Amino acid sequence: MRTGLRSNFPVGSPQWAKRRAQWLALGLSDEDLQKPKIAVVNSSSDLAICYAHLDQVAARAKAAIRAAGGLPLEVRTVAPSDLITSAGHKGGYILSARDLIVNDIEAAVEGALLDGMLCLSSCDKTVPAHLMAAARLNIPTVVVACGYQTSGSYRGRPLDVEDIMAGAGHLATGRLTVEEMWEMSACAITGPGVCAGMGTANSMHIVSEALGMAMPKSTPVQALSARMWEAVEWAGRRIVEMVWEDLTPRQILTPAAFANAVRVVLAISGSINCVKHLQAIAREAECEVDIYDLFRRLADQVPVLAAVRPNGEHRIEDFEQAGGAIGLMKQLEPLLEGQAMTVAGQRLGELLQDVKVRDPEVIRPLGRPFARRPSIVLVSGSLAPHSAIIKLSPSEERAVRFEGQAIVYEALADAVAGVQRGEVKPGHVVVLRGLGPKGTPGMGVSSALVFALEGAGLSAEVAIVTDGQLSGLVNRGIVVGEVSPEAADGGPIGLVENGDRIAIDIERRRVDLAVPEEELRRRRERLDLAGATSEERGWLAIYRRIVRPLSDGAVLDRG
């Protein structure tokens, strides 16, 4: 138990005098200045619907902290949205903003030596950023999932933002009209919060609870629902208790917690982006676990127990009502490490004792899964010496092997245009490179190519290999993403030429380039990677210089 607070300074000291002058001017009292000082980390923004409700959440959280005897101090960060801030610089501001948020939090919270954090997590990159900051600063922290958006309907059928993303590919090929897309985009989203479906945001909200860093039974949750408000108020009370208990993230973010989180991602067929985010969180926690290796080792042991769109027909609301993350973990209980600690102050095994799954058709038991084969498959081979990731649908039978001729593109727009011009033919392997963390810089999102192929009716006849990342909602065709090392780091993907044979073997977990090593050596000698320059300036130029490889979670090199 803690007896003193790091945020308090001796009366009469210069730091005490400066703080008192500043904070009394804000309307605080001398009594307030003695309380645990809790950073309420808020990414409120008018740029995206994901963040539109966070000021309301912050107000309720601050009231709960005050009622529990704490002093809430709101701090703001950048608010990246995949659907909005991906427009500029080839989408480079999306992943790079994750690490910008981490450093933003460090500057505010460590600069002021606050005692704890309540992080209001919404869109994709805020969740891992908050977990990374918690791991780095190692002060009591609770992650609050601020909920998924409500969706609409179109011509009598449910409609959400995934349909809009897929519709863009259909629009380009004439399978959907502008008028239809006009109607669809007007009714796909009907409330604030993150994308509905098991994309990166909902996956990472669930991961937060699986790691023990979010309150039990709080994920996923509909934004602004009664359940969300209950979780916000509980978290506000609990964070004050955690400060006095001195319960810190590194007591929670243990190897057991990371293994549990990996099992949960596999069981929900979660976003492949969880892999690099979990690795980044582990690096910040200085926890010696290899997340990529965990996914490799556990993939065949963990069946798919939930099939939420785009993995199946169930909606995220169905999953929440069936029991959510805690219900999923109850079904997984024999495979989980129950000794893992949680922010509730209880171990996972204790929390699961009285849990019941309300709908075992939505969250299946281990003996009756949706699929026994893994839906997140890590592969490697001569084209991806470290790793690459393939996402499979639990509900779709798909070829386990694909071999074809490479057709190479250096930019996403060129690849999409190539599909539309008819350059991409059945049997091709589209190689899209230069989209890795250094190459973009910031890691470009290659999902538009996936949807373009679907719109052209080529998803089953063409494969994709890219060093870029994919939307957490993408789940079509054979797509090998996040190839590492990336082209900009000298990876073999940078040596592929048109006409080369590429073989993808999901069963053997291989992706190989059928080019003799001697020929690759000659090609490598012709490249001048050292002389490669980026047109980027400002933040993206800094990011390019100091970002680590995907094997390190694409964290920033802190020297």
C-alpha positions as CSV (number, residue, x, y, z in Angstrom):
1,M,0.0,0.0,0.0
2,R,1.2,3.5,-0.8
3,T,1.5,6.1,2.0
4,G,2.5,9.1,-0.1
5,L,1.9,10.5,-3.6
6,R,4.5,11.3,-6.1
7,S,2.5,14.3,-7.2
8,N,2.9,16.1,-3.8
9,F,5.9,18.2,-3.0
10,P,7.1,19.5,0.4
11,V,5.3,22.7,1.5
12,G,7.7,25.6,1.0
13,S,9.5,24.0,-2.0
14,P,9.6,25.8,-5.4
15,Q,7.6,23.0,-7.1
16,W,4.9,23.2,-4.4
17,A,4.7,27.0,-4.7
18,K,4.4,26.9,-8.5
19,R,1.7,24.2,-8.5
20,R,-0.3,25.9,-5.8
21,A,-0.3,29.2,-7.6
22,Q,-1.4,27.5,-10.9
23,W,-4.0,25.1,-9.5
24,L,-5.6,27.5,-7.0
25,A,-6.2,29.8,-10.0
26,L,-8.1,27.0,-11.6
27,G,-10.5,26.9,-8.7
28,L,-8.9,24.0,-6.8
29,S,-8.4,24.0,-3.1
30,D,-5.5,23.1,-0.8
31,E,-7.5,20.0,0.1
32,D,-7.7,19.1,-3.6
33,L,-4.0,19.4,-4.0
34,Q,-3.5,16.6,-1.5
35,K,-5.6,14.0,-3.4
36,P,-4.4,11.4,-5.9
37,K,-4.1,13.3,-9.2
38,I,-5.5,11.3,-12.1
39,A,-4.9,12.1,-15.7
40,V,-8.1,11.6,-17.7
41,V,-6.6,11.0,-21.2
42,N,-9.1,12.2,-23.8
43,S,-8.8,12.1,-27.6
44,S,-12.0,14.1,-28.2
45,S,-12.1,15.4,-31.8
46,D,-14.6,16.8,-34.3
47,L,-12.8,14.9,-37.1
48,A,-14.4,11.5,-36.6
49,I,-17.6,10.0,-35.1
50,C,-15.4,7.6,-33.2
51,Y,-14.4,10.5,-30.8
52,A,-17.5,12.7,-30.9
53,H,-18.8,11.5,-27.5
54,L,-15.6,11.5,-25.5
55,D,-16.2,14.9,-23.8
56,Q,-19.4,13.4,-22.3
57,V,-17.4,10.4,-21.2
58,A,-14.7,12.5,-19.7
59,A,-17.2,14.6,-17.7
60,R,-18.8,11.4,-16.2
61,A,-15.3,9.9,-15.5
62,K,-14.1,13.0,-13.7
63,A,-17.2,13.1,-11.5
64,A,-16.6,9.5,-10.5
65,I,-13.0,10.2,-9.7
66,R,-13.9,13.2,-7.6
67,A,-16.6,11.2,-5.7
68,A,-13.9,8.6,-4.9
69,G,-11.6,11.2,-3.4
70,G,-9.3,11.8,-6.4
71,L,-8.5,14.9,-8.4
72,P,-9.1,14.4,-12.1
73,L,-7.0,16.4,-14.6
74,E,-7.9,16.1,-18.2
75,V,-5.2,15.9,-20.9
76,R,-5.7,15.7,-24.6
77,T,-3.9,13.8,-27.4
78,V,-4.0,13.5,-31.2
79,A,-7.1,11.5,-32.4
80,P,-6.3,9.4,-35.5
81,S,-9.2,7.7,-37.4
82,D,-8.5,5.2,-40.1
83,L,-11.4,6.5,-42.2
84,I,-10.5,10.2,-41.9
85,T,-6.8,10.8,-41.2
86,S,-5.7,8.1,-43.7
87,A,-6.3,10.7,-46.5
88,G,-2.9,12.4,-46.4
89,H,0.5,11.1,-47.1
90,K,-0.5,7.6,-48.2
91,G,-2.1,6.9,-44.8
92,G,1.2,7.4,-43.0
93,Y,-0.4,9.3,-40.1
94,I,-2.4,6.3,-38.9
95,L,0.1,3.9,-37.3
96,S,2.6,6.6,-36.6
97,A,0.0,8.5,-34.6
98,R,-0.1,5.5,-32.2
99,D,3.4,6.3,-31.0
100,L,2.8,10.1,-31.1
101,I,0.0,9.5,-28.6
102,V,2.3,7.5,-26.3
103,N,4.8,10.3,-26.3
104,D,2.1,12.9,-25.9
105,I,0.8,11.1,-22.8
106,E,4.4,10.8,-21.4
107,A,5.0,14.5,-21.8
108,A,1.8,15.5,-20.0
109,V,1.7,12.8,-17.3
110,E,5.4,12.4,-16.5
111,G,6.0,16.1,-16.9
112,A,3.5,16.8,-14.1
113,L,4.2,13.6,-12.1
114,L,0.6,12.6,-11.9
115,D,-0.4,9.6,-9.9
116,G,-2.6,7.5,-12.2
117,M,-4.4,7.5,-15.6
118,L,-7.9,6.8,-16.8
119,C,-7.5,6.4,-20.6
120,L,-10.6,6.9,-22.7
121,S,-10.0,4.5,-25.6
122,S,-12.0,4.7,-28.8
123,C,-10.7,4.3,-32.3
124,D,-8.1,1.8,-33.4
125,K,-4.8,3.4,-32.5
126,T,-5.8,5.0,-29.2
127,V,-6.2,1.6,-27.5
128,P,-2.7,0.3,-28.1
129,A,-1.3,3.8,-27.5
130,H,-2.9,4.0,-24.1
131,L,-1.7,0.5,-23.2
132,M,1.8,1.3,-24.4
133,A,1.8,4.5,-22.3
134,A,0.6,2.7,-19.3
135,A,3.3,0.1,-19.7
136,R,6.0,2.7,-20.2
137,L,5.1,5.0,-17.3
138,N,4.0,2.1,-15.0
139,I,1.7,4.2,-12.9
140,P,-1.8,2.9,-12.0
141,T,-4.0,2.9,-15.1
142,V,-7.4,1.8,-16.3
143,V,-8.3,1.6,-19.9
144,V,-12.0,2.5,-20.6
145,A,-13.5,1.2,-23.8
146,C,-15.8,4.0,-25.0
147,G,-17.9,1.8,-27.2
148,Y,-19.0,0.9,-30.7
149,Q,-21.3,2.9,-32.9
150,T,-24.9,1.9,-33.8
151,S,-25.4,1.1,-37.4
152,G,-28.3,1.5,-39.9
153,S,-30.1,-0.4,-42.6
154,Y,-30.4,-0.1,-46.3
155,R,-33.3,-1.5,-48.3
156,G,-34.3,-3.8,-45.6
157,R,-31.0,-5.2,-44.6
158,P,-28.5,-4.2,-41.9
159,L,-25.7,-1.9,-43.0
160,D,-22.5,-0.8,-41.3
161,V,-19.2,0.9,-42.2
162,E,-17.7,-2.3,-43.5
163,D,-20.3,-2.3,-46.3
164,I,-19.2,1.2,-47.2
165,M,-15.6,0.1,-47.4
166,A,-16.4,-2.9,-49.6
167,G,-18.8,-0.8,-51.7
168,A,-16.0,1.5,-52.8
169,G,-14.5,-1.5,-54.8
170,H,-17.9,-2.3,-56.3
171,L,-18.4,1.3,-57.3
172,A,-15.2,1.4,-59.3
173,T,-16.2,-1.6,-61.3
174,G,-19.9,-0.6,-61.9
175,R,-21.4,-3.2,-59.6
176,L,-22.7,-0.4,-57.4
177,T,-23.9,3.0,-58.6
178,V,-23.0,6.4,-57.2
179,E,-26.7,6.9,-56.2
180,E,-26.7,3.6,-54.2
181,M,-23.5,4.6,-52.5
182,W,-24.9,8.0,-51.8
183,E,-27.9,6.4,-50.0
184,M,-25.7,3.8,-48.2
185,S,-23.2,6.3,-46.8
186,A,-26.0,8.4,-45.4
187,C,-27.4,5.6,-43.2
188,A,-24.4,3.3,-42.3
189,I,-23.5,5.0,-39.0
190,T,-26.3,6.2,-36.6
191,G,-24.3,7.1,-33.5
192,P,-20.9,7.8,-32.0
193,G,-18.2,5.2,-31.3
194,V,-15.9,2.9,-33.2
195,C,-16.7,0.8,-36.3
196,A,-19.2,-2.0,-35.6
197,G,-17.8,-5.5,-36.3
198,M,-14.7,-7.3,-35.1
199,G,-12.3,-4.8,-36.6
200,T,-9.2,-3.5,-34.8
201,A,-11.0,-1.2,-32.4
202,N,-13.4,-3.7,-30.9
203,S,-10.7,-6.4,-31.0
204,M,-8.3,-4.1,-29.0
205,H,-11.1,-3.1,-26.6
206,I,-11.5,-6.8,-25.9
207,V,-7.7,-7.3,-25.7
208,S,-7.6,-4.6,-23.0
209,E,-9.9,-6.7,-20.9
210,A,-8.1,-9.9,-21.7
211,L,-4.8,-8.3,-20.6
212,G,-6.5,-7.3,-17.3
213,M,-6.2,-3.6,-18.1
214,A,-9.9,-2.8,-18.5
215,M,-12.6,-3.4,-16.0
216,P,-14.2,-6.8,-16.1
217,K,-17.4,-7.2,-18.2
218,S,-16.8,-3.8,-19.9
219,T,-16.0,-4.9,-23.5
220,P,-17.3,-4.7,-26.1
221,V,-20.0,-2.1,-25.3
222,Q,-22.3,0.1,-27.2
223,A,-21.3,3.7,-27.0
224,L,-23.4,5.8,-24.5
225,S,-25.3,2.8,-23.3
226,A,-26.2,2.2,-19.7
227,R,-23.6,-0.5,-19.5
228,M,-20.9,1.9,-20.8
229,W,-21.8,4.5,-18.2
230,E,-21.7,1.8,-15.4
231,A,-18.2,0.8,-16.6
232,V,-17.0,4.5,-16.8
233,E,-18.1,5.2,-13.2
234,W,-16.7,1.9,-11.9
235,A,-13.3,2.7,-13.6
236,G,-13.4,6.2,-12.1
237,R,-13.8,4.9,-8.6
238,R,-11.4,2.0,-9.1
239,I,-8.4,4.1,-10.4
240,V,-8.3,6.1,-7.1
241,E,-8.2,2.8,-5.1
242,M,-5.4,1.5,-7.4
243,V,-3.3,4.5,-6.7
244,W,-3.4,3.8,-2.9
245,E,-2.9,0.1,-3.5
246,D,0.0,0.9,-5.8
247,L,-1.3,-1.6,-8.4
248,T,0.7,-0.8,-11.5
249,P,0.6,-2.0,-15.1
250,R,3.7,-4.1,-15.0
251,Q,2.2,-6.2,-12.2
252,I,-0.7,-6.9,-14.7
253,L,1.2,-7.0,-18.1
254,T,3.0,-10.3,-17.4
255,P,3.8,-13.2,-19.8
256,A,0.6,-14.9,-18.6
257,A,-1.5,-11.9,-19.5
258,F,0.0,-11.6,-23.0
259,A,-0.6,-15.3,-23.6
260,N,-4.2,-14.9,-22.5
261,A,-4.7,-12.0,-24.8
262,V,-3.3,-13.9,-27.8
263,R,-5.6,-16.8,-27.1
264,V,-8.6,-14.4,-26.9
265,V,-7.6,-12.8,-30.3
266,L,-7.5,-16.2,-31.9
267,A,-10.8,-17.2,-30.4
268,I,-12.6,-14.1,-31.6
269,S,-10.8,-14.2,-35.0
270,G,-9.7,-10.6,-34.2
271,S,-7.9,-8.1,-36.2
272,I,-4.4,-9.0,-37.4
273,N,-3.4,-5.5,-36.3
274,C,-3.5,-6.9,-32.7
275,V,-0.3,-8.8,-33.4
276,K,1.9,-5.8,-33.8
277,H,0.1,-3.8,-31.1
278,L,0.5,-6.5,-28.5
279,Q,4.2,-6.8,-29.4
280,A,4.5,-3.0,-29.0
281,I,2.8,-3.1,-25.6
282,A,5.1,-5.9,-24.4
283,R,8.2,-3.9,-25.5
284,E,7.0,-0.9,-23.6
285,A,6.3,-3.1,-20.5
286,E,9.9,-4.5,-20.9
287,C,8.2,-7.9,-20.8
288,E,10.3,-10.6,-22.5
289,V,7.6,-12.2,-24.6
290,D,7.6,-12.7,-28.4
291,I,4.0,-12.1,-29.5
292,Y,4.7,-13.4,-33.0
293,D,6.0,-16.6,-31.6
294,L,2.9,-16.9,-29.3
295,F,0.6,-16.6,-32.3
296,R,2.6,-19.2,-34.1
297,R,2.6,-21.7,-31.2
298,L,-1.0,-21.1,-30.0
299,A,-2.8,-20.9,-33.4
300,D,-3.5,-24.6,-33.7
301,Q,-4.5,-24.9,-30.0
302,V,-7.2,-22.3,-29.9
303,P,-10.5,-22.8,-31.9
304,V,-12.6,-19.9,-33.1
305,L,-15.5,-19.5,-30.6
306,A,-17.1,-16.3,-32.0
307,A,-17.8,-15.3,-35.6
308,V,-18.8,-11.6,-35.5
309,R,-18.9,-9.7,-38.8
310,P,-16.8,-9.8,-41.0
311,N,-16.0,-13.3,-39.8
312,G,-19.6,-14.6,-39.7
313,E,-23.2,-13.4,-39.5
314,H,-23.3,-12.3,-35.9
315,R,-23.1,-8.7,-35.1
316,I,-21.0,-7.1,-32.3
317,E,-24.3,-6.4,-30.4
318,D,-25.0,-10.1,-30.4
319,F,-21.5,-10.8,-29.0
320,E,-21.9,-8.2,-26.2
321,Q,-25.4,-9.6,-25.2
322,A,-24.1,-13.2,-25.3
323,G,-21.5,-12.4,-22.6
324,G,-18.8,-10.3,-24.3
325,A,-15.1,-10.6,-23.5
326,I,-15.7,-12.2,-20.1
327,G,-18.1,-14.7,-21.6
328,L,-15.6,-15.6,-24.3
329,M,-12.9,-16.1,-21.6
330,K,-15.3,-18.3,-19.6
331,Q,-15.6,-20.6,-22.6
332,L,-11.8,-20.5,-23.0
333,E,-11.1,-20.9,-19.3
334,P,-9.4,-24.4,-19.5
335,L,-6.8,-22.8,-21.9
336,L,-6.2,-19.6,-19.9
337,E,-3.7,-18.7,-17.2
338,G,-6.0,-17.9,-14.3
339,Q,-3.3,-16.4,-12.1
340,A,-3.1,-13.3,-14.2
341,M,-3.8,-10.1,-12.2
342,T,-6.4,-7.5,-13.3
343,V,-7.2,-3.9,-12.6
344,A,-10.1,-5.1,-10.5
345,G,-7.5,-6.3,-7.9
346,Q,-8.6,-9.9,-8.6
347,R,-7.0,-12.6,-10.6
348,L,-8.6,-13.8,-13.8
349,G,-9.5,-17.2,-12.4
350,E,-11.5,-15.5,-9.5
351,L,-13.4,-13.3,-11.9
352,L,-14.5,-16.2,-14.1
353,Q,-15.9,-18.3,-11.3
354,D,-19.5,-17.1,-11.5
355,V,-19.6,-16.1,-15.2
356,K,-22.3,-17.6,-17.4
357,V,-22.5,-17.3,-21.2
358,R,-26.0,-16.1,-22.1
359,D,-26.0,-17.4,-25.7
360,P,-23.7,-20.4,-26.5
361,E,-24.7,-20.1,-30.2
362,V,-22.9,-16.8,-30.4
363,I,-20.0,-17.6,-28.0
364,R,-19.5,-21.3,-28.5
365,P,-17.9,-23.8,-26.0
366,L,-14.6,-25.3,-26.8
367,G,-16.1,-28.6,-27.9
368,R,-18.4,-27.0,-30.5
369,P,-16.4,-24.1,-32.1
370,F,-17.1,-22.2,-35.3
371,A,-13.8,-23.5,-36.7
372,R,-10.9,-25.5,-35.4
373,R,-8.4,-24.2,-37.9
374,P,-6.8,-20.9,-37.0
375,S,-8.1,-17.7,-38.6
376,I,-4.9,-15.7,-38.0
377,V,-2.0,-17.5,-39.6
378,L,1.6,-16.3,-39.3
379,V,3.7,-17.4,-42.2
380,S,7.4,-17.0,-43.2
381,G,9.7,-18.1,-46.0
382,S,12.1,-16.8,-48.6
383,L,9.8,-13.9,-49.3
384,A,9.1,-13.1,-45.6
385,P,12.2,-14.2,-43.6
386,H,10.8,-12.9,-40.4
387,S,7.0,-13.0,-40.7
388,A,3.8,-12.1,-42.6
389,I,0.2,-12.5,-41.6
390,I,-2.8,-14.1,-43.4
391,K,-6.3,-13.6,-42.1
392,L,-8.8,-16.4,-42.9
393,S,-12.6,-16.4,-42.4
394,P,-13.8,-19.1,-40.0
395,S,-17.0,-19.5,-42.1
396,E,-15.4,-19.7,-45.5
397,E,-13.7,-22.5,-47.2
398,R,-10.6,-21.2,-48.9
399,A,-7.7,-22.7,-50.9
400,V,-4.8,-23.5,-48.7
401,R,-2.3,-23.0,-51.5
402,F,-1.9,-20.4,-54.2
403,E,1.0,-20.1,-56.7
404,G,1.2,-17.6,-59.5
405,Q,3.2,-14.9,-61.3
406,A,4.0,-11.7,-59.6
407,I,2.7,-8.4,-60.9
408,V,4.5,-5.6,-58.9
409,Y,3.2,-2.2,-57.9
410,E,5.1,0.5,-55.9
411,A,2.0,2.5,-54.9
412,L,-1.5,1.6,-53.8
413,A,-3.2,3.9,-56.3
414,D,-1.2,2.3,-59.1
415,A,-2.3,-1.2,-58.0
416,V,-6.0,-0.2,-57.7
417,A,-5.8,1.4,-61.2
418,G,-4.1,-1.7,-62.5
419,V,-7.1,-3.8,-61.3
420,Q,-9.5,-1.3,-62.9
421,R,-7.6,-1.3,-66.2
422,G,-7.6,-5.1,-66.4
423,E,-3.8,-5.5,-65.9
424,V,-4.4,-7.9,-63.0
425,K,-5.5,-11.3,-64.3
426,P,-6.5,-14.6,-62.7
427,G,-3.4,-16.4,-61.4
428,H,-1.5,-13.2,-60.6
429,V,0.1,-12.5,-57.2
430,V,-0.2,-8.7,-56.8
431,V,3.0,-7.5,-55.0
432,L,2.4,-4.1,-53.4
433,R,5.4,-2.8,-51.6
434,G,6.9,0.3,-50.0
435,L,4.0,0.5,-47.5
436,G,5.9,-0.7,-44.4
437,P,6.6,1.5,-41.4
438,K,9.7,3.0,-43.0
439,G,8.6,2.8,-46.6
440,T,5.4,4.9,-46.4
441,P,6.6,6.1,-43.8
442,G,4.0,5.2,-41.2
443,M,2.7,2.0,-42.8
444,G,0.2,2.4,-45.6
445,V,-3.1,0.6,-45.5
446,S,-3.6,-1.6,-48.5
447,S,-7.2,-2.5,-48.0
448,A,-8.4,-0.5,-51.1
449,L,-6.6,-3.1,-53.2
450,V,-8.5,-5.9,-51.5
451,F,-11.8,-4.3,-52.1
452,A,-10.9,-3.4,-55.7
453,L,-10.2,-7.1,-56.4
454,E,-13.5,-8.1,-54.8
455,G,-15.3,-5.5,-56.9
456,A,-13.7,-6.9,-60.0
457,G,-14.7,-10.4,-59.0
458,L,-11.1,-11.5,-58.6
459,S,-10.8,-12.2,-54.9
460,A,-10.7,-16.0,-55.3
461,E,-8.4,-16.0,-58.3
462,V,-5.7,-13.4,-57.3
463,A,-3.5,-13.3,-54.2
464,I,-1.9,-10.2,-52.6
465,V,1.5,-10.0,-50.9
466,T,2.3,-6.6,-49.3
467,D,4.5,-5.1,-46.6
468,G,1.6,-2.7,-45.8
469,Q,-1.1,-3.2,-43.2
470,L,-4.8,-4.1,-43.6
471,S,-8.0,-2.8,-42.1
472,G,-9.1,-5.0,-39.2
473,L,-12.4,-5.5,-41.2
474,V,-10.7,-7.0,-44.3
475,N,-11.2,-10.7,-44.7
476,R,-11.4,-11.5,-48.4
477,G,-9.3,-13.7,-50.6
478,I,-5.7,-14.8,-49.9
479,V,-3.9,-11.7,-48.6
480,V,-0.4,-11.9,-47.2
481,G,0.1,-8.7,-45.2
482,E,2.8,-7.0,-43.1
483,V,5.6,-8.9,-44.8
484,S,8.7,-8.4,-42.8
485,P,11.4,-7.3,-43.4
486,E,9.7,-4.6,-45.5
487,A,11.1,-3.4,-48.8
488,A,12.6,-0.3,-47.3
489,D,14.5,-2.4,-44.8
490,G,16.0,-4.5,-47.6
491,G,13.5,-7.4,-47.4
492,P,13.2,-9.8,-50.3
493,I,9.8,-8.3,-51.2
494,G,11.8,-5.3,-52.6
495,L,13.6,-7.7,-55.1
496,V,10.5,-9.2,-56.7
497,E,10.1,-8.5,-60.4
498,N,7.1,-9.0,-62.7
499,G,6.8,-12.6,-63.8
500,D,8.5,-14.1,-60.7
501,R,6.8,-17.2,-59.3
502,I,5.4,-16.8,-55.8
503,A,4.0,-19.7,-53.7
504,I,1.7,-19.3,-50.7
505,D,1.1,-22.4,-48.7
506,I,-1.2,-21.7,-45.7
507,E,-1.0,-25.3,-44.4
508,R,2.8,-25.2,-44.3
509,R,2.8,-21.6,-43.1
510,R,5.1,-20.6,-46.0
511,V,5.3,-17.7,-48.5
512,D,8.2,-18.2,-51.0
513,L,9.8,-16.5,-53.9
514,A,10.9,-19.0,-56.6
515,V,14.0,-17.0,-57.7
516,P,17.6,-18.4,-57.3
517,E,19.6,-16.9,-54.5
518,E,22.3,-15.9,-57.0
519,E,19.8,-13.9,-59.0
520,L,18.5,-12.2,-55.8
521,R,22.0,-11.3,-55.0
522,R,22.5,-9.6,-58.3
523,R,19.2,-7.7,-57.9
524,R,20.2,-6.6,-54.4
525,E,23.5,-5.2,-55.7
526,R,21.6,-3.1,-58.2
527,L,19.5,-1.5,-55.4
528,D,20.7,1.5,-53.5
529,L,18.8,1.3,-50.3
530,A,21.3,3.5,-48.5
531,G,20.6,6.3,-51.0
532,A,16.9,6.1,-50.8
533,T,15.3,9.3,-49.7
534,S,11.8,10.2,-48.5
535,E,9.9,13.3,-49.5
536,E,8.4,13.5,-46.1
537,R,9.2,16.3,-43.7
538,G,8.1,16.9,-40.1
539,W,6.7,14.1,-38.0
540,L,6.7,11.4,-40.7
541,A,10.4,12.1,-41.5
542,I,11.2,11.7,-37.8
543,Y,9.1,8.6,-37.6
544,R,10.9,7.0,-40.6
545,R,14.3,7.6,-39.0
546,I,13.5,6.0,-35.6
547,V,10.8,3.4,-36.1
548,R,11.7,-0.2,-35.3
549,P,10.8,-3.2,-37.4
550,L,7.4,-5.0,-37.0
551,S,9.1,-7.7,-35.0
552,D,9.5,-5.0,-32.3
553,G,5.9,-3.9,-32.7
554,A,7.0,-0.9,-34.9
555,V,7.8,1.0,-31.7
556,L,10.1,4.0,-31.8
557,D,13.8,3.6,-31.1
558,R,14.5,5.3,-27.8
559,G,18.2,5.0,-28.2
